[in-house]
Amino acid sequence: MLMRFEMLMATATFVSCLCGCGASQPPEPGTAPGPAMTSPTAAPPPTQSVTPDASEPPAMPTDGAASNHFLGADVVLASTGPYVRRILGARVGVVTSPPSDAERLATVWDFSRKRPFETRHYWKTRAAAPADLVPGVLVATVNKKGRDGSYGSPASATEAHESLWWISRLVDARSLADGHVLLAAGTRAAPAGLRLLDGDDSPRPGKQGIEDKHFLADEHWFVGAGPLPDKRFNFVHPAFAAKPGEPLSGGEGRFVRTTDGEIVLTAHVWRTRIAERKDLVKGRVVFAPHLKDGAVRRAPKTRVEALSTMWLATKITEAKGAGPGTVATAAGFDLNADAIRVLRE
């Protein structure tokens, strides 16, 4: 009987524990009694500071100084590649994410196309002063022509930021007093509309000599891809030496071609002068511009023609051509006598 009573008590205790055994335990020694503990609740999330969306487009400036072409100090000209020859198109933008090192690309916001793009070819620029405009330097001009055909200045902040800009090389500044300079590929630009590129390390030979009747001067050479031809003809480019004092070092030198602005390293260079009648003999190597007057090659009529046209190097095959005042050549066509240049001796 006693054993059955103890079993009943044990069963009651077990059921009591299932229903809340230990819910009112005495406090631990040394602690004050307090309310029963409740389940912890999640802490509220910390307040986050509001930052602009990195993809939010920068606002395009709507004002600025006309003397600086309405462009601010943080604005860059950006392109997908470097300048090599002729002209390079560039967009106006701001750098929204600079490169972390030399191997990384920067992100530039393009004001014209209103979207970002990645590139490592971007430049800060400044308005050029007349003293800055020397042959060899890279300049930028907005894609806007005036009545005389020269590229000029933007008329507003919107035009400055949304237009395409051209980067090109200045190849002649003799017409600076006439209101324009000559860029590669025969492009003319007004000095007031030009900007210089920060970091441009192009050669700037400086002094320009006195032109002859072909609009070439002492600083001008002809440069080619190979030696003078024995047969037919080769094309050559008017150019000036990067280092006039030592144009050829170790047999070759760097030259700036006036036709397209490219800087080339070559050993195939020649200095020339206008030919005299006594120079026009069979077998002589001669040079003439690739300018046509019918079937005959003629002399340049302007500085633009002389410096932006490729010239021919060929040999005289007959001192008298098919027409008056012409010579026959290995090129297969005649040259006007007044268009011909010969090597300096």
C-alpha positions in Angstrom: 0.0 0.0 0.0 2.8 2.4 0.9 4.5 1.6 -2.3 1.4 2.4 -4.3 1.1 5.8 -2.5 4.7 6.7 -3.4 4.1 5.9 -7.0 1.0 8.1 -7.1 2.9 11.0 -5.6 5.7 10.6 -8.1 3.2 10.6 -10.9 1.6 13.8 -9.6 5.0 15.5 -9.4 5.8 14.6 -12.9 2.5 16.0 -14.2 3.1 19.2 -12.2 6.5 19.7 -13.8 4.9 19.3 -17.3 2.5 22.1 -16.4 5.1 24.5 -15.2 7.6 23.0 -12.9 10.1 25.6 -11.6 8.1 28.6 -12.8 8.4 30.2 -9.4 11.9 29.3 -8.3 13.5 31.3 -5.6 16.0 33.9 -6.6 19.6 33.0 -6.7 21.6 34.0 -3.6 22.6 37.6 -3.6 20.0 38.8 -6.2 16.9 40.8 -5.6 13.6 39.3 -6.5 12.0 40.7 -9.7 9.4 40.1 -12.3 9.4 36.9 -14.2 11.6 37.0 -17.3 9.9 37.3 -20.8 11.2 36.2 -24.2 13.6 38.9 -25.7 12.3 41.0 -28.6 14.3 41.9 -31.7 16.2 45.2 -31.5 15.0 47.9 -33.9 17.3 48.3 -36.9 19.8 51.2 -36.7 18.9 54.4 -38.4 20.8 54.6 -41.7 22.1 57.9 -43.1 20.7 58.8 -46.5 23.3 59.0 -49.2 22.8 59.9 -52.9 22.5 57.1 -55.3 25.9 56.5 -57.0 24.1 56.1 -60.3 22.3 59.4 -60.0 23.4 61.6 -63.0 25.3 64.8 -62.2 23.5 68.0 -63.0 24.7 69.6 -66.2 26.0 73.2 -65.5 23.8 75.9 -67.0 26.2 78.8 -66.7 29.9 79.6 -66.8 32.3 82.0 -68.3 32.2 82.4 -72.0 36.0 83.1 -71.9 36.5 79.6 -70.6 33.9 78.1 -73.1 31.4 77.7 -70.2 33.3 74.7 -68.8 34.0 74.3 -65.1 37.2 73.1 -63.4 35.9 69.6 -62.8 34.9 69.0 -66.4 36.9 66.7 -68.6 37.0 65.8 -72.2 36.8 62.0 -72.5 37.2 59.6 -75.4 37.4 55.8 -76.0 41.0 56.0 -77.2 44.1 58.2 -77.4 44.9 60.8 -80.0 47.0 59.2 -82.8 46.3 61.2 -86.0 43.8 63.6 -87.8 41.0 64.3 -85.3 39.7 62.5 -82.2 36.1 62.9 -81.0 35.6 63.6 -77.3 32.6 64.1 -75.0 32.2 66.6 -72.2 31.7 64.9 -68.8 32.8 64.6 -65.2 34.6 61.7 -63.5 32.2 60.0 -61.2 34.5 57.1 -60.2 38.3 57.7 -60.6 40.6 54.7 -61.3 42.1 53.1 -58.3 45.4 52.5 -60.1 47.0 52.9 -63.5 45.4 49.6 -64.7 41.8 50.5 -63.9 39.3 52.5 -65.9 37.6 55.7 -64.8 33.8 56.1 -65.0 32.8 59.4 -66.7 29.3 60.8 -66.9 28.7 61.9 -70.5 26.5 65.1 -70.5 25.7 64.7 -74.2 24.5 61.1 -74.2 23.4 61.3 -70.6 25.0 58.0 -69.5 28.2 56.8 -67.9 31.0 55.1 -69.8 34.4 53.7 -68.8 37.7 54.9 -70.2 41.3 55.7 -69.3 41.5 58.5 -71.9 40.2 61.7 -70.4 41.8 65.1 -70.0 41.2 68.3 -68.0 41.5 71.3 -70.3 41.9 75.1 -70.2 41.4 77.9 -72.6 44.5 78.5 -74.7 46.3 81.8 -74.8 47.8 83.0 -78.1 51.3 82.2 -76.8 50.3 78.5 -76.3 49.4 78.0 -79.9 52.6 76.6 -81.4 53.1 73.8 -83.9 53.0 70.3 -82.3 50.6 71.0 -79.4 47.3 69.1 -79.0 44.2 71.3 -78.9 40.5 70.8 -78.5 37.7 72.7 -80.3 33.9 72.4 -80.3 32.3 70.9 -83.3 30.9 74.2 -84.6 32.0 76.0 -87.7 31.7 79.7 -88.4 31.0 81.4 -91.7 34.6 81.2 -92.8 34.7 77.5 -92.3 36.9 77.6 -89.1 35.9 75.9 -85.9 34.9 78.4 -83.3 33.6 78.7 -79.7 30.4 77.4 -78.1 27.6 80.0 -77.7 26.1 78.6 -74.5 26.7 76.3 -71.6 24.3 73.8 -73.1 26.1 73.8 -76.4 29.5 73.5 -74.7 28.5 70.5 -72.6 26.3 68.6 -75.2 28.4 69.1 -78.3 31.1 66.8 -79.6 34.6 68.2 -79.3 37.5 67.6 -81.7 41.0 66.9 -80.4 43.7 67.5 -83.0 47.3 68.6 -83.5 48.2 72.2 -84.4 50.5 72.0 -87.4 50.9 75.7 -88.4 50.3 79.0 -86.6 51.4 81.5 -89.3 47.8 82.6 -89.9 47.3 83.4 -86.2 47.1 87.1 -87.0 44.4 86.4 -89.6 42.1 84.8 -87.0 42.8 81.1 -87.4 45.4 78.4 -87.0 45.9 75.2 -89.1 45.2 71.8 -87.5 46.0 68.3 -88.8 44.0 67.1 -91.9 43.5 70.7 -93.2 41.2 71.8 -90.4 41.2 75.5 -89.5 40.2 76.8 -86.0 39.8 80.2 -84.4 42.3 80.7 -81.6 39.6 81.9 -79.2 37.8 78.6 -79.4 40.8 76.4 -78.6 41.6 74.5 -75.4 44.8 72.9 -74.2 44.9 69.3 -72.8 46.6 68.9 -69.4 49.4 66.4 -69.5 50.1 66.8 -73.2 53.8 66.1 -73.8 53.8 66.6 -77.5 56.9 68.0 -79.1 56.8 71.8 -79.6 59.7 72.7 -82.0 58.9 76.4 -81.8 60.3 78.7 -84.5 58.7 78.7 -87.9 60.8 79.8 -90.9 59.9 81.9 -94.0 57.8 80.1 -96.5 58.6 79.7 -100.2 56.1 79.7 -103.0 55.0 76.2 -102.1 54.2 77.4 -98.5 57.0 75.3 -97.2 59.8 76.6 -94.9 63.2 75.6 -93.6 61.6 73.5 -90.8 59.7 71.3 -93.3 60.9 67.9 -94.4 59.3 65.1 -96.4 59.0 61.8 -94.6 58.2 58.4 -96.1 57.7 54.8 -95.1 60.7 53.7 -97.2 63.6 54.9 -99.5 63.0 56.9 -102.6 61.6 54.9 -105.5 63.5 53.6 -108.5 60.2 53.0 -110.3 56.8 54.5 -110.3 56.3 56.7 -107.2 56.0 56.8 -103.4 53.8 59.0 -101.2 55.5 61.2 -98.7 54.3 63.7 -96.1 55.4 67.2 -95.2 56.6 67.2 -91.6 58.7 69.0 -89.1 61.3 67.6 -86.7 60.5 67.1 -83.0 64.0 68.3 -82.3 65.1 70.7 -84.9 68.6 71.0 -83.5 69.2 67.3 -83.9 66.5 65.9 -86.2 68.3 62.6 -86.8 69.9 60.9 -83.8 71.5 57.5 -84.5 70.1 57.6 -88.1 66.4 58.2 -87.4 64.3 60.8 -85.7 60.8 61.8 -84.6 58.8 63.9 -87.0 55.3 65.4 -86.9 53.4 65.0 -90.1 51.4 68.1 -91.1 49.0 66.0 -93.2 47.5 64.1 -90.2 49.3 65.2 -87.1 50.8 61.7 -86.4 54.3 61.6 -84.8 56.4 59.0 -86.6 59.9 57.6 -86.0 61.7 57.2 -89.3 65.0 57.3 -91.0 63.4 58.1 -94.4 63.4 61.9 -94.5 64.5 64.5 -97.0 64.9 68.2 -97.2 64.0 69.9 -100.4 63.8 73.2 -102.3 61.8 74.5 -105.3 63.3 73.2 -108.5 64.9 75.4 -111.1 64.6 74.7 -114.8 68.1 73.3 -115.0 67.2 70.7 -112.3 64.5 69.1 -114.5 66.6 66.4 -116.2 65.8 62.8 -117.0 66.5 60.4 -114.1 66.3 63.0 -111.3 64.1 62.3 -108.2 61.5 65.0 -107.8 58.7 65.8 -105.4 55.3 67.3 -106.2 51.9 67.6 -104.4 49.1 65.1 -105.3 46.9 67.9 -106.6 45.3 67.5 -110.0 44.9 70.1 -112.7 43.2 67.8 -115.2 45.7 64.9 -115.6 48.6 67.0 -114.5 49.8 67.5 -111.0 50.0 71.2 -110.0 51.5 73.4 -107.4 49.7 74.2 -104.1 47.7 77.4 -104.1 47.2 77.7 -100.4 49.0 76.8 -97.1 46.2 74.3 -96.4 46.8 72.5 -99.7 50.5 72.4 -99.2 50.5 71.0 -95.6 47.4 68.8 -95.7 48.1 67.1 -99.1 50.5 64.1 -99.5 53.2 64.6 -102.0 54.7 62.3 -104.6 58.3 61.2 -104.9 59.1 60.0 -108.4 61.7 60.2 -111.2 61.6 62.3 -114.3 61.5 60.1 -117.4 61.3 62.9 -120.0 62.2 66.6 -119.4 59.3 67.6 -121.6 55.9 66.3 -120.9 52.8 66.1 -123.1 51.8 69.7 -122.3 53.7 73.0 -122.2 55.7 73.5 -119.0 55.4 69.9 -117.8 57.7 67.0 -117.3 56.9 63.2 -117.7 57.5 61.0 -114.8 57.8 57.3 -113.8 54.5 57.8 -111.9 52.7 57.7 -115.3 51.5 61.3 -115.3 53.0 64.7 -115.9 54.0 67.4 -113.4 53.8 71.1 -113.9 57.3 72.4 -113.7 56.3 75.0 -111.1 55.0 72.3 -108.8 58.4 70.4 -108.5 60.8 70.3 -105.7 64.2 68.6 -105.6 66.6 67.4 -102.9 68.8 69.9 -101.2 72.5 69.2 -101.8 
